[in-house]
Structure formats: C-alpha cells, structure tokens
Amino acid sequence: MARYTTQKEFSFSDGQDSRVLIVNGSVTVNAWDGQDWVLADSLTTGSSEYFTVNTRLQFIPEAGSSFYIDEGDL
C-alpha cells in the first residue's frame, strides 16, 4: 500500500470485492456516476473497508492528511 497526500483517482475492476482504506487526518471520497463526481463519504483518522468492484473513486486528502489503500487487482 502506497501513502498518498494529494488527490488520487482509481478505477477498480471486478477482481477484488473490497479494500482496506487507512486515513490519517481527513479525506473526502467521491464516486463517478458516469457524468460527474458525487460525494460518497468524508472520512477521518482510522481504517475502513470499501466496496470497490467496478467503481471509479476519487480520494481528496485535506492539507496535512494522507491515506493508504490496498491497490491489488486494480
């Protein structure tokens, strides 16, 4: 898992149902609905499990924040 401190987008395949997401600080998660980004979640320090099959997600950490996500089977 890589550490990210800037905005990052991932397009996930159907190879893995869910992934671990670890947040340090505050991160906004947006989902692509086919036309625009839609707010999906606002996360603070801690870990979460995200359902990611065939989704396109955008992660935006606030200044000084970071996140890690399992990137296997993108």
N, C-alpha and C positions, 0 to 999 in steps of 0.2 A: 504494500500500500504506500503510495506516494503522499507527501504532505503538500497541500495546496493553500496558498494565501491570496490568490487572485481568482476572479471569475473563471469558471470552467464548465464546459458543456460535454455531456456524454450521451451517445446513442447506444442503448443497450439492446442486445439481441435476445433470442429466446433460449440461450444456453444456460442461464442461471436465473432461478426464481427471485432470489433476494440477495441483498448485500449489506454488510456492516458499514455504517457511517459513523465516524467519530468526529465530534465537533469540539473545538476549543474556542470559546467566545460565542459569536452569534453568526449564523448562516441562514440566508434565505434560499429556499428551494422553489424553482419554477418548473412547470411541466409544459411541454409543447402540445398544443391541441390541434395542430395541423395548419393553423393560421397565425397564432400568436402565443407568447408565453403567458401562462396563467399561474398565479401564486398557488403553490401546493402546500408549503409549510414554512415555518420560521422556527429554527432550532437554536438552542443554547447548549452550553457545555454539557457533554455527556455522549452516550452512544445510542444508536437507533438501528433498527433493521428496516431496510427499504425494499419494497416490492418493485422490481425493475424490469420485468420481462417486456420486451418490445416497447420500451419507453425512451423518450428523449428528455433529459433533465438538465437544468441549469442550476449551478450552485454559486451563490454570491456571498462570500465572507465579508463581514464588516471590517473596517480598518483594525488591524491588530489581531484579527481572528484567523483561524485556519481550520481545515478539515482533512480527513483521510477517508478514502472509500475503497472498498475491495473492487479492483478493476478486472479481475479474472473473467474470461469469457465475454468480452465486450462485443 
